Amino acid sequence: MDYKKSKAPTNTVTRNIMDFCEGTDNIYESVAIIGKRANQISQELKQELNKKLAEFANYNDSLEEVFENREQIEISRYYEKLPKPTLIASEEFLNHEIYWHDPAKDTHDDEDDDF
């Protein structure tokens, strides 16, 4: 998913708590789902950033030479300005863009299928 085009806000927004209960009927379950999704987004963004910054890696053993590359700084600033993973995950949850599965709720009674 392209998080750069996300319509999630870049700062905190007051939300109605009942909107988060809509899909699960439980605010705690909703928060757990959003938290797990936020962790996934965070890991993906971190991998993407590290991949881009690795192109500028300079493998010198000298501690005296520290180069500040303007492109590196611009890339880092760009990622800092993106919405936080929790805000992106919250927006995805409210827009019903997250799929989750709870195996504990999928217990099936075989007694009803005998006839």
N, C-alpha and C positions, 0 to 999 in steps of 0.2 A: 504494500500500500504506500502511496505517496503522501507522507505526512506533511510535506511542504505545502500541499494544497488543502490541508485540513481547515475547516471553518471553525475549529475550536478557538475559544478566546485565549488570549495570551496572558490574561490576568484572572483573578478570582471573580466568580460570578455567583450571586445568590440564587439558589435554585429551590424549587418546591420539593420537599423530601418525598412526597407521595408519588412524584414522577418516577422516582427510582424504584418504588415498590411495584410498579405496573407489571413488569414481566415475571417477577418472582414471588410477589406477595410477601416478601421479607426483605427489609432494608439491609440486614446484615449479610444475607446471601448476595444481594446486589452489590454491596461494597466489596465483598470478597471477589466477585466476578470482575469488577472494575479494577481492583488491585492487581489481579493476575494479568489482566490485559495490559495494564500500565507497565508491568514488569516486562512483558513481551515487547512492547513498543520501545521501552528504554533500552533493552538489549539490542534491538534492531538498529536504533539510532546510534548507539555506541559503536557497534560494528561498522556501520557506514562511515561514521566520523573517523574512526581509527584507520579504516581503509584509505580514506582520502588523505589523511595526515601522514600515512606511511610513505606516500609518494615523495614527501619532502624530507624524509629521514636522512640524517647525515651521521654516519657511523665513525665519528672521530673519538679517540680516547682522551683527547685534550679537554680539560675542564676550563681552560682559559678562553677557548673560542666558543662562544654561544652566538649563533646567528638567528636573528629574528627575520623571518620571511614574511613579507607583507601578505602574500596569498594565504599562508597558514593562519595568520591573524584574522583575515577576512572570513575564511571558512569557519573558524571557531566562533566568531561573532555571529555569523549566520545561524549556526546551530543553537547558540544561546538565545536568539530571538524567537526560535520556534516555540509553539505552545508546549507546555510541560506534558509528559506522558499521561499523568493523571487527568489532565483536562481533555486530552484527546480521547482517552478511554471513556471518560464520562460522556462526552459528546457522542461517541460511537454507541454507547449503551442506550442513551436516550433516543437515538435515531434507529434503534433496533438493527444495528450493523454487526453486533457481536452474537456469535453462536456459542452456547454453552450446553453442557450435558451433565446431569446429576444422576449417576448410576443408582444412588440410594432411593430415588423416587421412581425408578423404572422397574420395581419389583412386580412381577406378574403372577397372579394366582392361577395355577393350573387346574384348580378344582372346578372352576366355571366352564372350562373347555371340555369337560368329559362328555357332555350331552350334545 
